[in-house]
Amino acid sequence: MTSLNRRTLLAGSAAAGVVALAGPSRAEETPGVTATEIKIGCTTSLSGPVSALGTIAKCSDAYFRMINDQGGIAGRKVSFIYYDDGFNPAKTVEQTRKLIESDNVAFLFSMLGTAPNSAVVKYVNSKKVPHLFLSVNGDKWGDYQNYPWTMGFAPSSRTEAQIFAKYALSQKPDAKFALLYQNDDLGKDFVNGLRDVLGPRYDSMVKAVSYEVTDPTIDSQVVALRASNADVLISGVTAKFAAQSIRKVFELDWKPMHFVTSGAASVASTIMPVGPERAVGVITSVYIKDPSDPAWAEDPATKDYLKFMAKYYSEGNPKEFLNAYGYTVTSVLRVLLEQCKGNFSRDSIMREANNLRNVEVPTLLPGVRVNTSPTNHHPLRQMQLQRWDGKGYVRFGNIIEGADL
C-alpha cells in the first residue's frame, strides 16, 4: 500500500575480491553471497484471500531486475526468491525454513502479513537472519528488544492513531473522541496510539467501542458512539468495516471529524462501494506519492516510476498504490545494501538496517524520511493527512510525525 535521489552505486570490487578468495569459514559467515550474487528471500500471497497483495513482491522482483541491468549492488546481481504461502502461517513456516536452510538466502525482505510473520519471527531471530521491511502495519514489528533482527516498514497503526489525535487536538484542544476498533492487534494499536497522545486524559476524553472481525456489521457500535456526542471519530478498522462506518455515520447525519486508517481508505475498495458522496470529509493519511493522484502527473519521480512499470512490470497496474509501495520499499532496501559497501554478512546487513539516517527516496512524500537505529525499528513515522472531497483525496497541512515514545 517507490529511484533514489542519491544513486551512488558502489563498485565494491575489492570487497568482491575478498569474498571470491575466501575460504570455507568466510563463506559460512556470508550465506547467500558469492562474488557475483546476493540471494534475498520472501514469502507472500500469490493465492488465497489476499492474493492481490502479492503484487508487492512481484514489483520488488521487477525492481531487482532493474538493479541487475544497472550492474547490481557492489558488483553482485540480486537473486530474489519469493514463495506463495496463500496467507497460511503453516506454509509460511515451511517456506521460510526452505529459504534459510535450503536456498541459503542472505536475509528476508518484505514478507507479507501479521499472522504469517508471527509464525516465523522467533525462528528467524533465533537464526539471526535479518527479517526486514515487513509488509505489515502492527506496532509490534518495532519490538527491537525481543526481535532485534526484525523490522517493519510502513508507519504502524499506533503511529497513525497518534497523528490523527495530534491533528484533531490542534483543531479542537478539548475534543471528545469516539474510537471504533477491531478487537485484535490492529485495533489495540489505535487504543495505544490515542493513549500515547492523551495520557491521563484518555479515560475522560475517549469513548471506545470494539467489534469482532466475525461481526456481520458494526451499525450498533456506531450508534453507541454517536450517543457520546463526540467531536472526533477514529475508525481503526479494515476496509469492509470502514465502508460500514462511513455509511452509518452518513445515515445518522452525524458530522464528526472522521478519520479512517490508511489501509482501509482505498478509493476502489471503500469509497466507491459506499458511495463517494457519503464519504465527503473523511480524513486519512498518506506517506507515498500516489501514482493515481493527478497532483503528481508532472512529478519527475512519478514519471520514473511509471517508466519502470512500463519496462519491468508491464503486467502490473501502474496506478495501483501497492505497486508504488513495492517500488518505494525496494528503493529503501537499495540504499541499505549500498551502505554495506560490499560486506553482505548478516551482521553487516543488520548493522546498516539499524543505521538509516534521514534517507529520502523520490516516491516518498516531500519531507518524509526513513530513520532507524538499534532502538528504533519503525523506519517511517511521518505522514500527511488527506481529505475526501467527493471526487478524490486532497492532501492538506504539513507532514506530521507520531509521538516521540
Disulfide bonds with the S-S distance in Angstrom:
none
